[in-house]
């Protein structure tokens, strides 16, 4: 569980961190379940000559949706292990 000052349901917390592709997948799953989210650190450097992969892209949500979002992320990891 993330550290939240005063347990304010309007605090923004990180629910996932990974590649850009994974973060967008998690964001889509959350959106489908009615949880609003946004990504942080998702901008790639457009001045690089070779391909690069964004890592450390974070999915952020409101603390009020943390429990439901945690279940969704846990299910995502379980499905990856079953492949």
C-alpha positions in Angstrom: 0.0 0.0 0.0 1.4 3.4 -0.9 2.2 6.0 1.8 -0.4 8.7 1.7 -0.6 11.7 4.0 -3.9 11.9 5.9 -5.5 9.1 3.7 -7.0 11.8 1.4 -9.0 10.0 -1.3 -7.9 12.8 -3.7 -4.2 12.1 -3.4 -2.5 10.8 -6.5 -0.6 7.5 -6.1 1.5 5.2 -8.4 -0.2 1.9 -9.1 2.3 0.5 -11.7 5.7 1.1 -13.2 7.0 -0.5 -16.3 7.5 -0.1 -20.1 5.4 2.3 -22.1 3.6 -0.6 -23.7 2.8 -2.3 -20.3 1.7 1.0 -18.8 -0.7 1.7 -21.6 -2.1 -1.8 -21.2 -2.7 -1.2 -17.5 -4.1 2.2 -18.2 -6.6 0.6 -20.6 -7.6 -2.1 -18.1 -8.2 0.5 -15.4 -10.2 2.7 -17.8 -12.4 -0.3 -18.7 -13.1 -0.7 -15.0 -14.0 2.9 -14.5 -10.8 4.0 -12.8 -9.3 7.2 -14.2 -5.5 7.2 -14.6 -2.7 8.9 -16.4 0.9 8.0 -17.2 4.0 9.8 -16.0 7.5 9.7 -17.7 6.0 8.5 -21.0 7.7 10.9 -23.3 10.4 9.4 -25.5 13.4 11.4 -26.7 12.8 12.2 -30.3 16.4 13.3 -31.0 17.9 9.9 -30.6 19.0 8.1 -33.8 18.4 4.5 -32.7 15.3 3.0 -31.2 14.9 3.3 -27.5 12.4 1.9 -25.0 10.8 4.0 -22.3 11.1 2.2 -18.9 10.0 3.5 -15.6 6.7 4.8 -17.1 4.3 5.1 -14.1 0.6 4.8 -14.0 -1.0 7.2 -11.6 -4.5 7.0 -10.0 -6.5 8.6 -7.2 -6.0 6.9 -3.9 -9.8 6.4 -3.7 -9.5 3.8 -6.5 -6.4 2.1 -5.1 -7.9 -1.2 -3.9 -9.8 -1.9 -7.1 -6.8 -0.9 -9.2 -4.5 -3.1 -7.2 -6.7 -6.1 -8.0 -6.6 -5.3 -11.7 -2.8 -5.0 -11.6 -2.4 -8.2 -9.7 -4.6 -10.0 -12.2 -2.5 -8.6 -15.0 0.6 -10.2 -13.4 -1.1 -13.5 -12.8 -2.2 -13.7 -16.5 1.4 -13.0 -17.6 2.6 -15.9 -15.5 0.0 -18.3 -17.0 1.1 -17.7 -20.5 
